[in-house]
Amino acid sequence: MLGVSFALTLFIPETLAPVLLRKKAEKLRKETGDETYRTVEELERLPFAETLKIALFRPILMLFQEPIVIVMTCCASLRSFSDTVN
């Protein structure tokens, strides 16, 4: 099932707005030669340390603020614990 899911992702078009805008800006820059076509992400790029901090802090924040994440984490840990006990 995992292989089928992965194979299907290769044929699904991109829908994330920042990615679509970046591709459109790249196309416009190439067609017109005008380098002023930029996306917000290109203009306001965060430093790597800030991006890393956000990427590491966000899952921890979700763990304590999102009820479904709490429930799924508890279920997974209890299932894992019961597998090791038996």
C-alpha positions as CSV (number, residue, x, y, z in Angstrom):
1,M,0.0,0.0,0.0
2,L,2.9,2.4,0.8
3,G,4.3,1.9,-2.7
4,V,1.0,2.7,-4.3
5,S,0.6,5.8,-2.3
6,F,4.1,6.9,-3.1
7,A,3.6,6.2,-6.8
8,L,0.4,8.3,-6.8
9,T,2.2,11.3,-5.3
10,L,4.5,11.4,-8.3
11,F,1.5,12.3,-10.6
12,I,-0.4,14.7,-8.3
13,P,0.2,18.4,-9.3
14,E,1.7,20.8,-6.8
15,T,-1.0,22.9,-5.0
16,L,1.1,24.7,-2.3
17,A,0.6,28.5,-3.1
18,P,4.2,29.6,-2.3
19,V,5.7,26.9,-4.6
20,L,3.3,27.9,-7.4
21,L,4.1,31.5,-7.0
22,R,7.8,30.8,-7.0
23,K,7.5,28.8,-10.2
24,K,5.4,31.6,-11.8
25,A,8.0,34.2,-10.8
26,E,10.8,32.1,-12.2
27,K,8.9,31.7,-15.5
28,L,8.3,35.5,-15.7
29,R,11.9,36.3,-14.9
30,K,13.0,33.9,-17.7
31,E,10.5,35.1,-20.2
32,T,11.0,38.9,-19.6
33,G,14.5,39.0,-18.3
34,D,13.2,41.3,-15.5
35,E,14.7,40.2,-12.2
36,T,12.1,42.2,-10.1
37,Y,9.6,39.4,-10.2
38,R,10.1,37.9,-6.7
39,T,7.9,36.1,-4.2
40,V,7.5,37.1,-0.6
41,E,9.5,34.1,0.5
42,E,12.4,35.1,-1.7
43,L,12.4,38.7,-0.4
44,E,11.9,37.8,3.3
45,R,13.9,34.6,3.7
46,L,14.5,33.7,7.3
47,P,18.0,32.9,8.5
48,F,18.7,29.1,8.8
49,A,18.9,29.3,12.6
50,E,15.4,30.8,12.8
51,T,14.0,28.2,10.4
52,L,15.6,25.4,12.4
53,K,14.2,26.8,15.6
54,I,10.7,27.0,14.2
55,A,10.9,23.5,12.7
56,L,12.0,22.0,16.0
57,F,9.7,23.9,18.3
58,R,6.4,23.5,16.2
59,P,6.0,19.8,16.8
60,I,6.5,20.2,20.6
61,L,4.0,23.0,20.6
62,M,1.5,20.9,18.7
63,L,2.0,18.0,21.1
64,F,0.7,20.1,24.0
65,Q,-1.9,22.2,22.2
66,E,-3.6,19.9,19.8
67,P,-5.9,17.3,21.4
68,I,-5.8,14.9,18.5
69,V,-2.0,14.8,18.6
70,I,-2.1,14.1,22.3
71,V,-4.6,11.3,21.8
72,M,-2.7,9.7,18.9
73,T,0.6,10.0,20.8
74,C,-0.9,8.3,23.9
75,C,-2.4,5.5,21.8
76,A,0.8,4.9,20.0
77,S,2.9,4.8,23.1
78,L,0.4,2.5,24.9
79,R,0.3,0.2,21.9
80,S,4.1,0.2,21.8
81,F,4.3,-0.5,25.6
82,S,1.8,-3.3,25.4
83,D,3.8,-4.9,22.5
84,T,6.9,-4.9,24.6
85,V,5.2,-6.3,27.7
86,N,3.7,-9.3,25.9
